[in-house]
Amino acid sequence: MTSAHTYWDTIYTTKNHEKVSWHQSQPTISLDWILNITNQNDAILDVGSGVSTLADNLLEKNYQHLSLLEISPMAIQTMKKRLENHLGQVHFYNENILTFQANIQFNLWHDRAVFHFLTHKKDQQTYLQKLKQHLKAGGYFLLATFAPTGPKQCSELDIVRYDSNKITLLLGADFKLIKTTSEVHPHPDGSTQDFNYFLLQKT
């Protein structure tokens, strides 16, 4: 069975980054929400960062403590090269979120479409344990997943679709839902995909 890091490395090696289904030329919702609730000295973790321009956008706003976690070595190397003039402001984690360990807690944990790939309850709970461990009290969890009206698969992998009721039940009393919104994301093939965004605060 192909390991997760090999699978995603193949995706980033063989496909045009601008043609993958999740590509955004500008991560508008994530960026707007992050700018509204954080400051330039906050520690921010982007889980499944891929080759997203979110880090570039935050660096342009003079954010000083960004961490990018990505399972694909190819994606990490691409980002290190692209951000080579900002390496003092960015820390890179080339690993699986399910085994992530760091001696740091974050003010904001951003995840655009990693969590919805976790289809087994054990993996979901492991992820949430990592979230609770590494997010400061009062910190924010900004999550984007496919909506119930979105596709059932992404990159030929099954996913779990979420609405606000489903995500709040899963997170329980440890998190308060601050706001949610939906997005119709354009696919490079001309179709669209329905996403939901959730902003939650650790109580």
DRENPA-3360 file (N, C-alpha, C; in nm, 2 decimals, always signed):
BEGIN
1 = MTSAHTYW = +0.08/-0.12/+0.00/+0.00/+0.00/+0.00/+0.09/+0.13/+0.00 ~ +0.06/+0.22/-0.09/+0.14/+0.34/-0.10/+0.12/+0.42/+0.03 ~ +0.24/+0.47/+0.08/+0.23/+0.55/+0.20/+0.17/+0.69/+0.17 ~ +0.12/+0.76/+0.27/+0.05/+0.89/+0.25/+0.15/+0.99/+0.19 ~ +0.27/+0.99/+0.24/+0.37/+1.09/+0.19/+0.41/+1.06/+0.05 ~ +0.42/+0.93/+0.01/+0.45/+0.90/-0.13/+0.34/+0.93/-0.22 ~ +0.22/+0.91/-0.18/+0.10/+0.94/-0.26/+0.09/+1.09/-0.29 ~ +0.11/+1.17/-0.18/+0.09/+1.32/-0.21/+0.22/+1.37/-0.28;
9 = DTIYTTKN = +0.33/+1.31/-0.26/+0.45/+1.36/-0.33/+0.43/+1.33/-0.48 ~ +0.37/+1.22/-0.51/+0.34/+1.19/-0.65/+0.25/+1.30/-0.71 ~ +0.15/+1.33/-0.64/+0.05/+1.44/-0.68/+0.13/+1.57/-0.71 ~ +0.21/+1.61/-0.62/+0.28/+1.74/-0.64/+0.39/+1.73/-0.74 ~ +0.44/+1.61/-0.77/+0.55/+1.59/-0.87/+0.50/+1.58/-1.01 ~ +0.38/+1.52/-1.02/+0.33/+1.49/-1.16/+0.22/+1.58/-1.21 ~ +0.17/+1.66/-1.12/+0.06/+1.75/-1.16/+0.10/+1.90/-1.16 ~ +0.05/+1.98/-1.25/+0.06/+2.12/-1.25/-0.01/+2.17/-1.12;
17 = HEKVSWHQ = +0.07/+2.25/-1.04/+0.01/+2.29/-0.91/-0.11/+2.38/-0.93 ~ -0.12/+2.45/-1.05/-0.24/+2.53/-1.07/-0.36/+2.46/-1.13 ~ -0.34/+2.33/-1.16/-0.45/+2.25/-1.22/-0.51/+2.15/-1.12 ~ -0.45/+2.14/-1.00/-0.51/+2.05/-0.90/-0.64/+2.11/-0.85 ~ -0.73/+2.02/-0.81/-0.87/+2.07/-0.78/-0.88/+2.17/-0.67 ~ -0.78/+2.17/-0.57/-0.79/+2.25/-0.45/-0.72/+2.39/-0.47 ~ -0.66/+2.41/-0.59/-0.58/+2.53/-0.61/-0.66/+2.66/-0.59 ~ -0.61/+2.75/-0.53/-0.67/+2.89/-0.52/-0.56/+2.99/-0.56;
25 = SQPTISLD = -0.59/+3.08/-0.65/-0.50/+3.18/-0.68/-0.48/+3.28/-0.57 ~ -0.59/+3.29/-0.49/-0.59/+3.38/-0.37/-0.68/+3.31/-0.26 ~ -0.63/+3.27/-0.15/-0.71/+3.21/-0.04/-0.79/+3.31/+0.04 ~ -0.89/+3.37/-0.03/-0.96/+3.49/+0.02/-1.02/+3.47/+0.16 ~ -1.10/+3.37/+0.17/-1.17/+3.35/+0.30/-1.08/+3.33/+0.41 ~ -0.99/+3.23/+0.40/-0.89/+3.20/+0.50/-0.81/+3.33/+0.54 ~ -0.76/+3.40/+0.43/-0.67/+3.51/+0.46/-0.75/+3.62/+0.53 ~ -0.87/+3.65/+0.49/-0.95/+3.76/+0.55/-0.98/+3.72/+0.70;
33 = WILNITNQ = -1.02/+3.60/+0.72/-1.05/+3.56/+0.86/-0.92/+3.57/+0.95 ~ -0.81/+3.52/+0.90/-0.69/+3.52/+0.98/-0.65/+3.67/+1.01 ~ -0.65/+3.75/+0.91/-0.62/+3.90/+0.93/-0.71/+3.96/+1.04 ~ -0.83/+3.92/+1.04/-0.93/+3.98/+1.13/-0.91/+3.94/+1.28 ~ -0.85/+3.82/+1.30/-0.85/+3.77/+1.44/-0.71/+3.75/+1.50 ~ -0.61/+3.78/+1.42/-0.47/+3.76/+1.47/-0.39/+3.89/+1.45 ~ -0.27/+3.89/+1.50/-0.18/+4.00/+1.48/-0.05/+3.94/+1.42 ~ +0.05/+4.02/+1.39/+0.17/+3.98/+1.32/+0.26/+3.90/+1.40;
41 = NDAILDVG = +0.25/+3.90/+1.53/+0.34/+3.82/+1.62/+0.27/+3.69/+1.66 ~ +0.15/+3.66/+1.62/+0.09/+3.54/+1.66/+0.15/+3.42/+1.59 ~ +0.15/+3.31/+1.65/+0.21/+3.18/+1.60/+0.09/+3.11/+1.52 ~ +0.11/+3.09/+1.39/+0.01/+3.03/+1.30/+0.06/+2.91/+1.24 ~ -0.02/+2.80/+1.24/+0.01/+2.67/+1.18/-0.08/+2.65/+1.07 ~ -0.03/+2.62/+0.95/-0.11/+2.59/+0.83/-0.09/+2.44/+0.80 ~ -0.19/+2.36/+0.84/-0.18/+2.21/+0.82/-0.22/+2.17/+0.68 ~ -0.13/+2.10/+0.62/-0.15/+2.06/+0.48/-0.13/+2.18/+0.39;
49 = SGVSTLAD = -0.02/+2.25/+0.41/+0.00/+2.38/+0.34/+0.02/+2.36/+0.19 ~ +0.07/+2.25/+0.15/+0.09/+2.22/+0.01/+0.18/+2.33/-0.05 ~ +0.14/+2.39/-0.16/+0.21/+2.51/-0.22/+0.12/+2.63/-0.22 ~ +0.03/+2.64/-0.12/-0.06/+2.75/-0.11/+0.01/+2.88/-0.10 ~ -0.06/+2.99/-0.15/+0.00/+3.12/-0.14/-0.04/+3.19/-0.01 ~ -0.11/+3.12/+0.08/-0.15/+3.18/+0.21/-0.03/+3.23/+0.28 ~ +0.08/+3.15/+0.29/+0.20/+3.20/+0.36/+0.26/+3.32/+0.30 ~ +0.26/+3.33/+0.17/+0.31/+3.44/+0.09/+0.23/+3.57/+0.13;
57 = NLLEKNYQ = +0.10/+3.55/+0.13/+0.01/+3.66/+0.16/+0.03/+3.71/+0.31 ~ +0.05/+3.62/+0.40/+0.07/+3.66/+0.54/+0.21/+3.73/+0.56 ~ +0.31/+3.68/+0.49/+0.44/+3.74/+0.49/+0.44/+3.88/+0.43 ~ +0.36/+3.90/+0.33/+0.34/+4.04/+0.28/+0.28/+4.13/+0.38 ~ +0.21/+4.07/+0.47/+0.15/+4.15/+0.58/+0.24/+4.16/+0.71 ~ +0.36/+4.11/+0.69/+0.47/+4.12/+0.79/+0.44/+4.02/+0.91 ~ +0.37/+3.91/+0.89/+0.36/+3.81/+0.99/+0.50/+3.74/+1.02 ~ +0.53/+3.72/+1.14/+0.66/+3.68/+1.18/+0.68/+3.53/+1.23;
65 = HLSLLEIS = +0.57/+3.46/+1.26/+0.58/+3.33/+1.31/+0.49/+3.23/+1.24 ~ +0.52/+3.19/+1.12/+0.44/+3.10/+1.05/+0.50/+2.96/+1.05 ~ +0.42/+2.86/+1.06/+0.46/+2.72/+1.05/+0.38/+2.65/+0.95 ~ +0.45/+2.58/+0.86/+0.38/+2.51/+0.75/+0.41/+2.36/+0.77 ~ +0.30/+2.28/+0.78/+0.30/+2.14/+0.79/+0.25/+2.07/+0.67 ~ +0.33/+1.99/+0.61/+0.29/+1.93/+0.48/+0.36/+1.79/+0.47 ~ +0.28/+1.69/+0.43/+0.33/+1.55/+0.42/+0.42/+1.53/+0.30 ~ +0.40/+1.61/+0.20/+0.48/+1.59/+0.07/+0.61/+1.66/+0.08;
73 = PMAIQTMK = +0.73/+1.58/+0.07/+0.86/+1.65/+0.06/+0.87/+1.74/-0.05 ~ +0.81/+1.71/-0.17/+0.82/+1.79/-0.29/+0.76/+1.93/-0.26 ~ +0.64/+1.93/-0.20/+0.57/+2.05/-0.17/+0.65/+2.14/-0.07 ~ +0.71/+2.08/+0.03/+0.79/+2.15/+0.13/+0.91/+2.21/+0.06 ~ +0.98/+2.14/-0.03/+1.10/+2.19/-0.10/+1.06/+2.31/-0.19 ~ +0.94/+2.30/-0.25/+0.89/+2.41/-0.34/+0.87/+2.53/-0.26 ~ +0.81/+2.51/-0.14/+0.78/+2.63/-0.05/+0.91/+2.69/+0.00 ~ +1.01/+2.61/+0.04/+1.13/+2.66/+0.09/+1.20/+2.74/-0.01;
81 = KRLENHLG = +1.20/+2.70/-0.13/+1.26/+2.77/-0.24/+1.19/+2.90/-0.27 ~ +1.06/+2.90/-0.27/+0.98/+3.02/-0.30/+0.99/+3.12/-0.19 ~ +1.00/+3.07/-0.06/+1.01/+3.16/+0.05/+1.15/+3.18/+0.11 ~ +1.25/+3.16/+0.02/+1.39/+3.16/+0.07/+1.43/+3.29/+0.13 ~ +1.36/+3.40/+0.10/+1.40/+3.53/+0.16/+1.33/+3.55/+0.29 ~ +1.25/+3.46/+0.34/+1.17/+3.47/+0.46/+1.19/+3.36/+0.56 ~ +1.30/+3.28/+0.54/+1.32/+3.16/+0.62/+1.32/+3.19/+0.77 ~ +1.35/+3.31/+0.81/+1.36/+3.34/+0.95/+1.22/+3.36/+1.01;
89 = QVHFYNEN = +1.12/+3.37/+0.93/+0.98/+3.39/+0.97/+0.89/+3.26/+0.95 ~ +0.95/+3.16/+0.89/+0.87/+3.04/+0.86/+0.94/+2.91/+0.91 ~ +0.87/+2.83/+0.98/+0.92/+2.69/+1.02/+0.85/+2.59/+0.94 ~ +0.92/+2.49/+0.89/+0.86/+2.39/+0.80/+0.86/+2.25/+0.87 ~ +0.75/+2.18/+0.87/+0.73/+2.05/+0.92/+0.69/+1.96/+0.81 ~ +0.78/+1.87/+0.77/+0.75/+1.77/+0.66/+0.71/+1.64/+0.73 ~ +0.58/+1.64/+0.77/+0.53/+1.52/+0.84/+0.38/+1.51/+0.83 ~ +0.34/+1.39/+0.88/+0.19/+1.37/+0.89/+0.14/+1.43/+1.02;
97 = ILTFQANI = +0.03/+1.50/+1.00/-0.03/+1.57/+1.12/-0.07/+1.47/+1.23 ~ -0.09/+1.34/+1.20/-0.13/+1.24/+1.30/-0.01/+1.20/+1.39 ~ +0.11/+1.24/+1.35/+0.23/+1.21/+1.43/+0.30/+1.33/+1.47 ~ +0.24/+1.45/+1.45/+0.30/+1.58/+1.47/+0.33/+1.60/+1.62 ~ +0.45/+1.65/+1.65/+0.49/+1.69/+1.78/+0.58/+1.81/+1.78 ~ +0.55/+1.91/+1.86/+0.63/+2.03/+1.86/+0.62/+2.09/+2.00 ~ +0.73/+2.16/+2.03/+0.73/+2.23/+2.16/+0.68/+2.37/+2.15 ~ +0.56/+2.38/+2.10/+0.51/+2.51/+2.07/+0.35/+2.50/+2.07;
105 = QFNLWHDR = +0.29/+2.61/+2.11/+0.14/+2.61/+2.10/+0.11/+2.73/+2.01 ~ +0.01/+2.72/+1.93/-0.03/+2.82/+1.83/-0.15/+2.90/+1.86 ~ -0.15/+3.02/+1.82/-0.26/+3.11/+1.83/-0.37/+3.07/+1.73 ~ -0.33/+3.02/+1.62/-0.43/+2.99/+1.51/-0.38/+2.86/+1.44 ~ -0.47/+2.77/+1.42/-0.45/+2.64/+1.35/-0.54/+2.65/+1.22 ~ -0.48/+2.65/+1.11/-0.55/+2.66/+0.98/-0.55/+2.53/+0.91 ~ -0.66/+2.48/+0.86/-0.66/+2.35/+0.79/-0.77/+2.37/+0.68 ~ -0.72/+2.38/+0.55/-0.81/+2.38/+0.44/-0.80/+2.25/+0.37;
113 = AVFHFLTH = -0.89/+2.16/+0.41/-0.91/+2.03/+0.34/-0.81/+1.92/+0.36 ~ -0.76/+1.92/+0.49/-0.68/+1.80/+0.53/-0.78/+1.71/+0.62 ~ -0.84/+1.77/+0.71/-0.92/+1.69/+0.81/-1.03/+1.61/+0.74 ~ -1.08/+1.66/+0.63/-1.19/+1.58/+0.57/-1.14/+1.45/+0.50 ~ -1.01/+1.44/+0.48/-0.95/+1.31/+0.43/-0.95/+1.20/+0.54 ~ -0.97/+1.24/+0.66/-0.96/+1.14/+0.77/-1.10/+1.08/+0.79 ~ -1.11/+0.96/+0.73/-1.24/+0.89/+0.72/-1.26/+0.79/+0.84 ~ -1.16/+0.76/+0.91/-1.17/+0.67/+1.03/-1.18/+0.75/+1.16;
121 = KKDQQTYL = -1.27/+0.70/+1.25/-1.29/+0.77/+1.37/-1.16/+0.78/+1.45 ~ -1.08/+0.68/+1.45/-0.95/+0.68/+1.53/-0.86/+0.79/+1.48 ~ -0.85/+0.81/+1.35/-0.76/+0.91/+1.29/-0.82/+1.05/+1.32 ~ -0.95/+1.06/+1.32/-1.02/+1.19/+1.35/-0.99/+1.23/+1.50 ~ -0.99/+1.13/+1.59/-0.97/+1.16/+1.73/-0.82/+1.19/+1.75 ~ -0.73/+1.13/+1.68/-0.59/+1.16/+1.69/-0.56/+1.30/+1.65 ~ -0.62/+1.34/+1.54/-0.61/+1.48/+1.49/-0.66/+1.58/+1.59 ~ -0.77/+1.55/+1.65/-0.83/+1.64/+1.74/-0.75/+1.65/+1.87;
129 = QKLKQHLK = -0.68/+1.54/+1.91/-0.59/+1.54/+2.02/-0.47/+1.63/+1.99 ~ -0.42/+1.62/+1.87/-0.31/+1.71/+1.83/-0.35/+1.86/+1.83 ~ -0.47/+1.88/+1.78/-0.52/+2.02/+1.78/-0.53/+2.08/+1.92 ~ -0.59/+2.00/+2.01/-0.61/+2.05/+2.15/-0.47/+2.06/+2.22 ~ -0.38/+1.98/+2.19/-0.24/+1.98/+2.25/-0.17/+2.11/+2.21 ~ -0.18/+2.14/+2.08/-0.09/+2.25/+2.02/-0.16/+2.38/+2.00 ~ -0.29/+2.39/+2.03/-0.36/+2.52/+2.02/-0.38/+2.58/+2.16 ~ -0.34/+2.71/+2.17/-0.35/+2.78/+2.30/-0.50/+2.79/+2.34;
137 = AGGYFLLA = -0.52/+2.81/+2.47/-0.65/+2.84/+2.52/-0.69/+2.97/+2.46 ~ -0.81/+2.98/+2.41/-0.86/+3.10/+2.34/-0.81/+3.11/+2.20 ~ -0.73/+3.02/+2.15/-0.68/+3.02/+2.01/-0.79/+2.97/+1.92 ~ -0.76/+2.99/+1.79/-0.87/+2.97/+1.68/-0.83/+2.85/+1.60 ~ -0.93/+2.78/+1.56/-0.93/+2.67/+1.47/-1.01/+2.71/+1.34 ~ -0.94/+2.73/+1.23/-1.00/+2.77/+1.11/-1.00/+2.65/+1.01 ~ -1.11/+2.59/+0.99/-1.12/+2.47/+0.92/-1.21/+2.48/+0.79 ~ -1.16/+2.43/+0.68/-1.24/+2.42/+0.56/-1.25/+2.28/+0.51;
145 = TFAPTGPK = -1.37/+2.23/+0.48/-1.40/+2.10/+0.44/-1.50/+2.10/+0.32 ~ -1.51/+1.99/+0.25/-1.62/+1.98/+0.16/-1.76/+1.99/+0.23 ~ -1.85/+2.06/+0.17/-1.99/+2.07/+0.23/-2.07/+1.94/+0.20 ~ -2.18/+1.92/+0.26/-2.26/+1.80/+0.23/-2.31/+1.79/+0.09 ~ -2.31/+1.91/+0.02/-2.34/+1.91/-0.12/-2.22/+1.90/-0.21 ~ -2.10/+1.88/-0.15/-1.97/+1.87/-0.23/-1.95/+1.73/-0.27 ~ -1.83/+1.71/-0.33/-1.80/+1.57/-0.38/-1.77/+1.48/-0.27 ~ -1.78/+1.35/-0.30/-1.75/+1.25/-0.20/-1.61/+1.20/-0.20;
153 = QCSELDIV = -1.53/+1.24/-0.30/-1.39/+1.21/-0.32/-1.31/+1.33/-0.36 ~ -1.18/+1.32/-0.33/-1.09/+1.42/-0.38/-0.96/+1.35/-0.41 ~ -0.90/+1.37/-0.53/-0.78/+1.30/-0.57/-0.79/+1.15/-0.55 ~ -0.91/+1.10/-0.59/-0.94/+0.96/-0.59/-0.94/+0.90/-0.45 ~ -0.95/+0.98/-0.34/-0.96/+0.94/-0.21/-1.09/+0.98/-0.15 ~ -1.15/+0.89/-0.06/-1.28/+0.92/+0.00/-1.25/+1.03/+0.10 ~ -1.36/+1.11/+0.12/-1.35/+1.22/+0.22/-1.48/+1.22/+0.31 ~ -1.48/+1.30/+0.41/-1.60/+1.31/+0.50/-1.65/+1.46/+0.48;
161 = RYDSNKIT = -1.78/+1.47/+0.45/-1.83/+1.61/+0.43/-1.89/+1.66/+0.56 ~ -1.88/+1.79/+0.58/-1.92/+1.85/+0.71/-2.01/+1.97/+0.70 ~ -2.11/+1.98/+0.79/-2.18/+2.11/+0.81/-2.15/+2.15/+0.95 ~ -2.21/+2.26/+0.99/-2.18/+2.32/+1.13/-2.22/+2.23/+1.24 ~ -2.34/+2.16/+1.22/-2.39/+2.07/+1.33/-2.29/+1.95/+1.35 ~ -2.25/+1.89/+1.24/-2.16/+1.78/+1.24/-2.02/+1.81/+1.30 ~ -1.97/+1.93/+1.27/-1.84/+1.96/+1.32/-1.84/+2.00/+1.47 ~ -1.95/+2.07/+1.51/-1.96/+2.11/+1.65/-1.98/+1.99/+1.74;
169 = LLLGADFK = -2.06/+1.89/+1.69/-2.08/+1.77/+1.77/-1.95/+1.69/+1.78 ~ -1.87/+1.69/+1.68/-1.75/+1.62/+1.68/-1.65/+1.68/+1.78 ~ -1.64/+1.82/+1.78/-1.54/+1.89/+1.86/-1.59/+1.90/+2.01 ~ -1.72/+1.90/+2.03/-1.77/+1.90/+2.16/-1.75/+2.03/+2.24 ~ -1.75/+2.03/+2.37/-1.75/+2.15/+2.45/-1.62/+2.22/+2.45 ~ -1.51/+2.16/+2.40/-1.38/+2.22/+2.40/-1.37/+2.34/+2.30 ~ -1.46/+2.35/+2.21/-1.46/+2.45/+2.11/-1.60/+2.52/+2.09 ~ -1.59/+2.65/+2.06/-1.71/+2.73/+2.04/-1.71/+2.77/+1.89;
177 = LIKTTSEV = -1.82/+2.75/+1.82/-1.83/+2.79/+1.68/-1.85/+2.94/+1.68 ~ -1.76/+3.02/+1.61/-1.77/+3.16/+1.60/-1.85/+3.20/+1.48 ~ -1.81/+3.14/+1.37/-1.89/+3.17/+1.24/-1.86/+3.07/+1.14 ~ -1.94/+3.07/+1.04/-1.92/+2.97/+0.93/-1.97/+3.04/+0.80 ~ -1.92/+2.99/+0.69/-1.96/+3.04/+0.56/-1.94/+2.93/+0.46 ~ -1.99/+2.95/+0.34/-1.98/+2.85/+0.23/-1.91/+2.92/+0.12 ~ -1.85/+2.83/+0.03/-1.78/+2.88/-0.09/-1.80/+2.78/-0.20 ~ -1.83/+2.84/-0.32/-1.84/+2.75/-0.44/-1.70/+2.77/-0.51;
185 = HPHPDGST = -1.62/+2.66/-0.49/-1.49/+2.67/-0.54/-1.48/+2.62/-0.69 ~ -1.42/+2.69/-0.78/-1.41/+2.65/-0.91/-1.30/+2.54/-0.93 ~ -1.34/+2.43/-1.00/-1.25/+2.33/-1.03/-1.18/+2.36/-1.17 ~ -1.06/+2.33/-1.19/-0.99/+2.36/-1.32/-1.06/+2.30/-1.44 ~ -1.14/+2.19/-1.42/-1.21/+2.13/-1.53/-1.34/+2.20/-1.57 ~ -1.37/+2.31/-1.50/-1.49/+2.39/-1.53/-1.61/+2.36/-1.44 ~ -1.60/+2.26/-1.36/-1.71/+2.23/-1.26/-1.68/+2.31/-1.13 ~ -1.77/+2.29/-1.03/-1.75/+2.36/-0.90/-1.76/+2.26/-0.79;
193 = QDFNYFLL = -1.70/+2.30/-0.68/-1.71/+2.22/-0.56/-1.75/+2.30/-0.44 ~ -1.85/+2.25/-0.36/-1.90/+2.32/-0.24/-1.82/+2.30/-0.12 ~ -1.76/+2.41/-0.06/-1.68/+2.40/+0.06/-1.76/+2.47/+0.17 ~ -1.74/+2.43/+0.30/-1.78/+2.50/+0.42/-1.66/+2.54/+0.49 ~ -1.66/+2.66/+0.55/-1.56/+2.71/+0.63/-1.61/+2.73/+0.77 ~ -1.53/+2.69/+0.87/-1.57/+2.70/+1.01/-1.46/+2.78/+1.09 ~ -1.50/+2.87/+1.17/-1.41/+2.94/+1.26/-1.45/+2.90/+1.40 ~ -1.37/+2.83/+1.47/-1.40/+2.79/+1.61/-1.29/+2.84/+1.71;
201 = QKT = -1.33/+2.86/+1.83/-1.24/+2.91/+1.93/-1.23/+2.81/+2.05 ~ -1.10/+2.78/+2.09/-1.08/+2.68/+2.20/-1.12/+2.75/+2.33 ~ -1.21/+2.68/+2.40/-1.26/+2.74/+2.53/-1.16/+2.72/+2.64;
% end
